[in-house]
Amino acid sequence: MSIQKYKSVGPVVADSFLDADEVMCLRNEIRRFEGSVSFQSIHNIWNDIASSVADIPFYLSYDYSKVAAEIAFAHGAAIEIIIVYDVFGPVAIWPFAIYAKGPFLVGKCLTCGNDEEYGRPLIRNGAREDVLASVVDALKKIHADILRIPFVETNSSLDRALALAPRGWFLPLVTPERINGYWIDYSKFATWDEFLKSISAKYWKNLRRGKRHLQAQGKLEIGWCHGASDTLVALEWLFDYKKRWAINQNLNVQWLCDDTVKDFFIKLAGRVDLSRSPFVAAMRMDGCFVAAGIAMIGSKSVELYIITYDTEFKKYSPGILLIDYLACWAYNNKLNFDFRILEYDYKSRWSNAQTEYCKSFVFLSKFGHALEIPLFISRIKYHAKKFYQLVYNDLKSARIAYLQKFDSQKQLTDGMTHMLQQNQ
């Protein structure tokens, strides 16, 4: 079994104990894996922790992480996993893939390939402060120069705990990029119809009209793909169509162009029980795809991860109709619906809650601080762009207000002139 434990010297340490006054009866270790066979040894510990977690997203399941680890191994990475124990057994687990990027060792969370999963460990009984402190204590000893942790919820327990990790020499001088995630909190609605009423009736009327037009053109089917062959065909169409769309739009989306994410989900489809845990939904007309999406079912929410539709049917809103099906399914199964990050009009229209996220970086060696430079420049550009957009919007609003005022004054002047002419 290819597991290595590092001594309490050097950049990686295992089995280290925190001060008893800070974290009572907790210890942590780092396990290193360099192949798929050895990774399987973590299966029982992983599922033991997962069995007592109230909120476990799909991307933190063992099957998802194992496929991600296998792909990481295939690209020459090693996997280092933080495990925290209390007196009763393991209470937290957090895996990282360690890649050699030029002269640097870069660690990042296990991913399907686009690095857009939320960054968080799997913790028994929720995000306990003492466990998170132990996680961060172990985090500082991972064998890497830098750790990239995507989309950490700002002001969360994890965000506060990570503030105690080495965050860089001058990168903290610039506020990190903030990005909003949009989701539907169904606890505010007693029925599905009550939720529908929270969105304009005109919007739903137009959406239903689009669905009727599609139904008039052929046999329309909307639902989950429950079989392996059905899921694989849908995944092939989804990624191939989205790839062609990106090329036509002159968008250089690496994970689409090199099929990284496509290969991941195709591999995952052969690992999970799709009859119980489907993750692909599709809309078909006479058996041909009109829209398809990846929606990951967790214990508390359904995450809409990727979606696309045939642009020939754009005027009928097939993508939104598929979202309508998934959102209703989530409600009926007592789950919230997560539109995830990035702002789009439909997300703002449907969602009633937002969560702010930021990317977190932990610097584990002096050598790794060289990577602060491009990150610092990126943050400066981000804030410069936001400032420019703010000024542009203010000037645009001022111009519109001026033109409206000018138009009103002109109408008043024209009206008075007309009245004088009539009196004469």
Backbone torsions as a table, in degrees:
resi	resn	phi	psi	omega
1	MET	NA	122.3	-173.0
2	SER	-85.2	74.5	178.1
3	ILE	-121.7	131.6	179.4
4	GLN	-120.7	136.9	173.3
5	LYS	-116.4	131.6	-174.4
6	TYR	-93.2	146.6	176.6
7	LYS	-67.8	170.3	-177.4
8	SER	-82.4	34.6	172.4
9	VAL	-134.6	157.6	-180.0
10	GLY	85.7	-174.0	-172.6
11	PRO	-75.9	-17.4	-178.0
12	VAL	-123.6	131.7	-179.0
13	VAL	-131.7	140.1	176.1
14	ALA	-119.5	164.0	176.8
15	ASP	53.5	39.0	179.1
16	SER	-90.4	145.7	-179.9
17	PHE	-108.8	138.0	172.7
18	LEU	-79.7	165.3	175.5
19	ASP	-59.1	132.8	-174.8
20	ALA	-62.4	-28.6	178.2
21	ASP	-70.2	-27.5	-178.2
22	GLU	-85.4	-49.8	-177.6
23	VAL	-134.8	106.9	-173.4
24	MET	-80.3	130.3	172.1
25	CYS	61.7	31.0	176.0
26	LEU	-116.9	143.3	171.3
27	ARG	-139.2	158.5	178.9
28	ASN	-133.3	157.1	175.6
29	GLU	-143.1	159.7	173.8
30	ILE	-118.1	125.9	175.5
31	ARG	-109.4	137.1	-178.4
32	ARG	-111.8	133.7	-180.0
33	PHE	-126.6	140.2	-178.9
34	GLU	-125.8	15.9	178.1
35	GLY	-166.8	159.5	-175.4
36	SER	-64.8	-35.6	-177.7
37	VAL	-63.7	-46.8	-179.6
38	SER	-67.1	-31.1	-178.6
39	PHE	-62.3	-29.3	-178.3
40	GLN	-62.9	-20.5	-179.1
41	SER	-66.3	-15.8	-178.8
42	ILE	-88.2	-5.3	-172.4
43	HIS	-55.9	-50.0	-176.5
44	ASN	-65.4	-42.3	178.4
45	ILE	-62.2	-44.1	-178.6
46	TRP	-59.6	-51.0	-176.9
47	ASN	-70.0	-27.8	176.4
48	ASP	-64.3	-43.7	177.6
49	ILE	-68.2	-45.7	-176.7
50	ALA	-61.5	-30.5	-176.9
51	SER	-66.0	-18.5	-178.2
52	SER	-118.8	21.5	178.2
53	VAL	-101.6	124.7	-178.5
54	ALA	-71.5	-35.9	-177.2
55	ASP	-119.8	95.3	179.0
56	ILE	-120.3	109.4	177.8
57	PRO	-72.7	159.9	-177.0
58	PHE	-59.4	-36.8	-175.8
59	TYR	-73.1	-6.8	174.4
60	LEU	-105.4	10.8	174.5
61	SER	-74.2	158.0	-178.9
62	TYR	-64.1	-43.1	-177.9
63	ASP	-60.1	-45.2	179.8
64	TYR	-61.8	-46.8	-176.7
65	SER	-68.9	-33.9	-179.9
66	LYS	-67.2	-42.7	177.4
67	VAL	-63.4	-41.6	177.4
68	ALA	-61.5	-39.8	179.1
69	ALA	-66.1	-41.3	179.9
70	GLU	-61.2	-41.3	178.6
71	ILE	-68.1	-38.1	177.1
72	ALA	-63.2	-43.8	177.3
73	PHE	-59.4	-41.1	-178.8
74	ALA	-63.8	-24.3	178.5
75	HIS	-96.8	14.6	174.4
76	GLY	86.4	9.8	-178.8
77	ALA	-85.6	159.9	168.2
78	ALA	-108.8	158.6	178.2
79	ILE	-114.7	128.6	172.7
80	GLU	-118.7	129.6	-174.7
81	ILE	-119.0	126.3	173.4
82	ILE	-83.0	130.6	173.3
83	ILE	-127.9	129.5	177.5
84	VAL	-111.7	136.9	-178.8
85	TYR	-120.8	146.7	163.5
86	ASP	-112.7	-168.0	-175.2
87	VAL	-66.7	-17.0	-177.8
88	PHE	-97.1	-13.5	-179.0
89	GLY	140.4	-165.3	-177.5
90	PRO	-67.9	136.7	-179.2
91	VAL	-123.1	-13.7	-178.9
92	ALA	-153.3	149.0	177.8
93	ILE	-146.7	139.9	-179.6
94	TRP	-150.3	109.9	-178.3
95	PRO	-92.0	147.1	175.0
96	PHE	-134.3	139.8	172.9
97	ALA	-95.1	131.4	-178.1
98	ILE	-107.8	114.4	-178.4
99	TYR	-109.7	146.8	170.7
100	ALA	-89.6	113.1	177.8
101	LYS	-113.6	95.1	-173.4
102	GLY	63.0	-129.8	179.9
103	PRO	-83.0	-3.1	-173.4
104	PHE	-101.7	150.3	169.0
105	LEU	-103.8	115.5	-175.0
106	VAL	-112.4	124.4	177.7
107	GLY	-103.1	139.4	176.5
108	LYS	-147.1	159.7	-179.9
109	CYS	-62.8	151.9	176.2
110	LEU	-62.1	137.8	-171.7
111	THR	-144.7	160.2	174.8
112	CYS	-74.6	-13.4	177.2
113	GLY	134.4	-16.0	179.4
114	ASN	-108.8	3.4	175.9
115	ASP	56.7	37.1	-177.8
116	GLU	-115.3	8.4	172.5
117	GLU	-70.3	152.1	174.7
118	TYR	-66.2	143.2	-179.1
119	GLY	-91.8	115.4	179.0
120	ARG	-169.7	151.9	173.7
121	PRO	-83.6	168.0	173.4
122	LEU	-97.2	117.9	-173.1
123	ILE	-126.7	130.1	176.6
124	ARG	-64.1	136.5	175.7
125	ASN	61.1	31.5	174.1
126	GLY	86.6	-178.4	-173.7
127	ALA	-83.8	73.8	177.7
128	ARG	-67.7	139.1	-176.4
129	GLU	-62.4	-41.0	-177.6
130	ASP	-68.5	-37.0	178.8
131	VAL	-67.9	-41.9	178.3
132	LEU	-62.6	-37.3	177.3
133	ALA	-62.5	-39.1	178.4
134	SER	-70.1	-37.0	176.4
135	VAL	-59.7	-46.5	-179.2
136	VAL	-67.8	-34.9	176.0
137	ASP	-58.9	-42.3	178.6
138	ALA	-74.1	-32.9	-178.9
139	LEU	-56.2	-37.1	-177.0
140	LYS	-69.2	-8.4	-175.4
141	LYS	-112.4	7.5	177.5
142	ILE	-67.5	145.5	-174.8
143	HIS	-80.0	76.1	179.3
144	ALA	-156.0	164.1	175.9
145	ASP	-87.5	-31.0	-179.2
146	ILE	-149.9	145.9	173.2
147	LEU	-114.4	132.7	175.6
148	ARG	-107.9	119.2	-178.8
149	ILE	-118.1	108.7	-173.7
150	PRO	-81.9	144.6	167.0
151	PHE	50.1	63.5	172.6
152	VAL	-87.9	131.7	179.6
153	GLU	-63.6	123.7	-176.9
154	THR	-67.8	142.8	179.8
155	ASN	63.9	14.9	175.1
156	SER	-82.1	172.1	177.4
157	SER	-59.6	-38.6	178.9
158	LEU	-66.9	-42.2	179.6
159	ASP	-60.3	-43.0	179.3
160	ARG	-67.5	-37.6	179.0
161	ALA	-67.6	-39.8	-180.0
162	LEU	-66.9	-20.8	178.0
163	ALA	-62.9	-20.0	179.5
164	LEU	-88.7	-6.7	177.3
165	ALA	-84.2	161.0	178.8
166	PRO	-63.3	110.1	-172.7
167	ARG	-101.7	5.3	179.3
168	GLY	112.7	165.6	-179.5
169	TRP	-86.2	-48.4	-178.3
170	PHE	-123.5	-7.9	177.7
171	LEU	-61.1	-37.9	179.1
172	PRO	-65.1	-11.7	178.5
173	LEU	-69.1	-19.9	-179.7
174	VAL	-112.7	130.0	179.5
175	THR	-59.5	131.7	-179.7
176	PRO	-66.8	157.9	176.8
177	GLU	-62.0	135.1	176.8
178	ARG	-108.5	140.3	179.0
179	ILE	-138.7	135.9	-176.4
180	ASN	-90.0	143.1	170.5
181	GLY	-110.7	142.9	-174.9
182	TYR	-115.2	136.7	179.5
183	TRP	-153.1	163.8	179.0
184	ILE	-105.5	121.3	175.0
185	ASP	-94.6	100.1	-174.6
186	TYR	-75.5	-9.5	-178.9
187	SER	-63.4	-16.5	-178.8
188	LYS	-85.8	-1.2	-175.8
189	PHE	-127.9	127.4	-179.0
190	ALA	-75.1	-30.9	-179.4
191	THR	-137.8	164.3	176.4
192	TRP	-64.2	-38.9	178.9
193	ASP	-62.4	-34.2	178.0
194	GLU	-65.3	-38.2	175.4
195	PHE	-64.9	-43.2	-179.5
196	LEU	-58.1	-35.2	-179.1
197	LYS	-70.3	-15.6	178.8
198	SER	-76.5	-11.7	176.9
199	ILE	-112.9	148.3	-171.8
200	SER	-56.2	141.1	179.7
201	ALA	-63.1	-34.3	179.6
202	LYS	-63.0	-39.2	179.1
203	TYR	-61.1	-48.1	-179.6
204	TRP	-66.1	-36.7	179.1
205	LYS	-61.1	-44.4	179.0
206	ASN	-66.1	-37.9	-179.9
207	LEU	-66.4	-43.7	179.0
208	ARG	-65.8	-35.4	177.6
209	ARG	-63.5	-42.0	177.6
210	GLY	-61.1	-39.6	179.2
211	LYS	-65.5	-40.6	178.8
212	ARG	-63.8	-38.7	178.0
213	HIS	-63.2	-40.5	177.8
214	LEU	-65.9	-42.1	-179.8
215	GLN	-64.8	-29.0	179.4
216	ALA	-72.2	-18.9	-176.7
217	GLN	-91.7	-12.0	-179.3
218	GLY	168.4	-175.5	179.5
219	LYS	-76.9	114.9	-176.0
220	LEU	-100.4	128.5	178.5
221	GLU	-126.7	133.3	178.0
222	ILE	-132.0	130.1	177.5
223	GLY	169.9	-179.1	178.1
224	TRP	-73.2	151.2	170.7
225	CYS	-93.6	111.1	-174.1
226	HIS	-98.1	-18.7	-179.9
227	GLY	-100.4	157.7	-178.4
228	ALA	-63.7	-47.1	-178.2
229	SER	-65.1	-41.0	178.4
230	ASP	-61.4	-43.6	-179.7
231	THR	-65.8	-43.0	-178.7
232	LEU	-64.2	-41.6	178.6
233	VAL	-63.3	-42.2	179.3
234	ALA	-64.4	-41.4	179.2
235	LEU	-64.5	-42.0	178.1
236	GLU	-58.7	-47.0	-179.1
237	TRP	-65.1	-46.2	-176.7
238	LEU	-56.4	-53.2	-174.6
239	PHE	-74.5	-36.2	178.7
240	ASP	-66.5	-41.4	179.9
241	TYR	-68.4	-42.8	-179.4
242	LYS	-65.7	-35.2	177.8
243	LYS	-65.3	-45.3	178.2
244	ARG	-62.5	-40.1	179.0
245	TRP	-62.0	-44.8	-179.6
246	ALA	-62.2	-41.2	179.1
247	ILE	-64.4	-42.7	179.3
248	ASN	-65.3	-28.1	179.0
249	GLN	-90.3	4.9	-177.8
250	ASN	57.7	37.2	178.3
251	LEU	-99.9	127.8	179.7
252	ASN	-96.8	83.5	179.5
253	VAL	-100.4	103.0	-170.3
254	GLN	-57.5	-45.0	-175.5
255	TRP	-68.8	-19.5	173.1
256	LEU	-81.5	-42.8	-175.5
257	CYS	-68.3	-34.6	-177.9
258	ASP	-99.8	6.9	174.8
259	ASP	63.4	20.1	-178.2
260	THR	-59.1	-52.5	-176.2
261	VAL	-70.9	-37.7	176.8
262	LYS	-57.5	-48.9	-179.6
263	ASP	-62.0	-36.4	179.5
264	PHE	-61.7	-52.2	-174.6
265	PHE	-71.1	-30.3	174.2
266	ILE	-64.1	-41.7	177.7
267	LYS	-67.0	-40.2	-179.8
268	LEU	-64.1	-34.7	-179.1
269	ALA	-60.2	-25.9	178.2
270	GLY	-86.7	-2.3	-176.0
271	ARG	-107.6	-31.6	-173.5
272	VAL	-99.3	158.6	176.1
273	ASP	-81.3	97.8	-174.2
274	LEU	-69.7	-19.0	177.1
275	SER	-71.3	-26.0	179.0
276	ARG	-106.0	-31.8	-176.7
277	SER	-130.3	67.3	176.6
278	PRO	-68.6	151.8	176.1
279	PHE	-135.9	6.7	176.0
280	VAL	-124.9	130.7	175.1
281	ALA	-122.6	151.9	-175.5
282	ALA	-147.7	156.3	170.4
283	MET	-116.6	127.8	-179.8
284	ARG	-124.9	148.4	171.6
285	MET	-122.7	117.9	-176.3
286	ASP	52.0	37.5	177.4
287	GLY	86.3	-9.0	-180.0
288	CYS	-97.8	141.9	-176.4
289	PHE	-71.2	135.1	173.3
290	VAL	-110.9	-34.0	177.9
291	ALA	-156.3	154.6	176.4
292	ALA	-155.5	152.7	-179.2
293	GLY	-154.6	155.9	173.0
294	ILE	-101.2	119.8	179.6
295	ALA	-128.7	117.4	-172.0
296	MET	-95.7	120.8	-175.7
297	ILE	-88.9	117.3	175.2
298	GLY	-106.2	-171.4	-178.3
299	SER	-79.8	-16.4	-179.8
300	LYS	-125.8	-15.6	-177.5
301	SER	-155.1	163.0	170.9
302	VAL	-107.2	123.9	-179.3
303	GLU	-100.5	120.7	175.2
304	LEU	-80.8	103.3	-170.8
305	TYR	-90.4	-48.4	180.0
306	ILE	-143.4	140.2	176.8
307	ILE	-148.0	147.0	174.9
308	THR	-151.7	165.6	-179.4
309	TYR	-149.5	160.1	177.9
310	ASP	-73.9	117.7	-175.1
311	THR	-65.7	-15.1	176.4
312	GLU	-64.7	-23.5	-179.1
313	PHE	-106.5	18.0	-172.8
314	LYS	-54.1	-40.6	-174.7
315	LYS	-66.1	-13.4	178.9
316	TYR	-98.6	2.0	177.7
317	SER	55.2	53.7	-178.9
318	PRO	-63.7	-34.9	178.3
319	GLY	-63.3	-42.3	179.3
320	ILE	-68.3	-35.7	177.5
321	LEU	-64.9	-36.1	176.1
322	LEU	-68.3	-39.9	175.9
323	ILE	-62.1	-39.8	178.0
324	ASP	-57.2	-44.4	178.5
325	TYR	-62.6	-47.6	-176.6
326	LEU	-66.4	-41.1	-179.6
327	ALA	-64.9	-40.1	177.9
328	CYS	-67.3	-40.6	177.8
329	TRP	-61.0	-43.2	178.9
330	ALA	-60.4	-44.8	-179.9
331	TYR	-61.0	-45.7	-178.1
332	ASN	-65.5	-21.9	178.8
333	ASN	-103.0	17.6	175.4
334	LYS	58.7	40.0	177.3
335	LEU	-121.5	146.1	171.8
336	ASN	-76.2	169.5	-178.6
337	PHE	-123.2	121.4	-174.3
338	ASP	-106.8	113.9	175.2
339	PHE	-79.8	-10.1	178.2
340	ARG	68.7	-158.7	-169.1
341	ILE	-81.4	170.7	178.4
342	LEU	78.0	140.8	-175.3
343	GLU	-95.1	127.1	171.7
344	TYR	-136.2	155.9	-175.9
345	ASP	-58.5	-43.0	-177.0
346	TYR	-66.3	-31.5	178.3
347	LYS	-67.6	-44.3	179.2
348	SER	-63.6	-35.6	-177.5
349	ARG	-71.3	-41.3	-175.0
350	TRP	-84.2	-37.1	-170.1
351	SER	-76.7	154.1	173.6
352	ASN	-125.5	10.5	179.5
353	ALA	-149.7	149.9	177.9
354	GLN	-133.9	148.5	175.1
355	THR	-130.6	134.3	-178.5
356	GLU	-94.4	138.2	-179.4
357	TYR	-127.6	158.9	172.4
358	CYS	-146.1	156.7	176.6
359	LYS	-86.8	136.0	-177.2
360	SER	-113.9	142.5	179.1
361	PHE	-127.4	134.5	177.7
362	VAL	-120.2	124.3	-177.7
363	PHE	-99.1	121.6	-171.5
364	LEU	-108.8	-2.1	177.0
365	SER	-151.1	157.7	175.9
366	LYS	-61.6	-35.7	178.8
367	PHE	-61.2	-36.9	-178.4
368	GLY	-66.8	-20.6	-179.2
369	HIS	-66.0	-17.2	175.7
370	ALA	-61.5	-26.5	179.9
371	LEU	-76.9	-7.4	175.3
372	GLU	-65.0	-31.1	-173.4
373	ILE	-59.7	-55.4	178.9
374	PRO	-64.2	-33.2	178.1
375	LEU	-67.5	-40.0	178.2
376	PHE	-63.1	-45.4	178.8
377	ILE	-61.9	-40.7	179.5
378	SER	-61.8	-41.1	179.0
379	ARG	-67.0	-39.7	178.1
380	ILE	-61.2	-45.3	179.1
381	LYS	-62.2	-39.1	179.5
382	TYR	-60.8	-47.9	-178.8
383	HIS	-70.8	-34.1	176.4
384	ALA	-63.5	-41.5	179.1
385	LYS	-65.2	-41.5	178.3
386	LYS	-64.0	-41.0	179.2
387	PHE	-64.2	-43.9	178.5
388	TYR	-60.1	-44.3	-178.9
389	GLN	-65.0	-37.5	179.0
390	LEU	-64.6	-47.1	178.9
391	VAL	-63.2	-43.1	-179.7
392	TYR	-60.5	-45.1	-179.7
393	ASN	-65.3	-38.9	178.4
394	ASP	-64.5	-44.7	178.8
395	LEU	-64.5	-38.7	179.1
396	LYS	-64.8	-42.9	178.8
397	SER	-64.9	-41.2	179.1
398	ALA	-63.8	-40.3	179.6
399	ARG	-64.7	-43.2	179.2
400	ILE	-63.3	-43.2	179.2
401	ALA	-62.7	-40.9	179.1
402	TYR	-64.0	-44.5	-179.2
403	LEU	-65.2	-38.2	177.8
404	GLN	-65.5	-41.7	178.2
405	LYS	-65.2	-43.3	178.7
406	PHE	-61.9	-41.5	-179.8
407	ASP	-65.2	-40.0	179.0
408	SER	-64.5	-43.5	178.7
409	GLN	-64.0	-37.9	179.6
410	LYS	-65.9	-41.5	178.6
411	GLN	-63.5	-40.3	178.9
412	LEU	-64.3	-44.7	179.1
413	THR	-62.9	-44.3	179.4
414	ASP	-63.3	-37.6	179.4
415	GLY	-66.2	-43.3	179.6
416	MET	-65.8	-40.3	178.2
417	THR	-61.5	-41.6	180.0
418	HIS	-64.2	-40.1	179.5
419	MET	-65.1	-42.1	179.2
420	LEU	-63.1	-39.8	179.4
421	GLN	-65.0	-36.9	179.0
422	GLN	-68.8	-37.9	179.8
423	ASN	-66.6	-32.6	178.8
424	GLN	-71.7	NA	NA
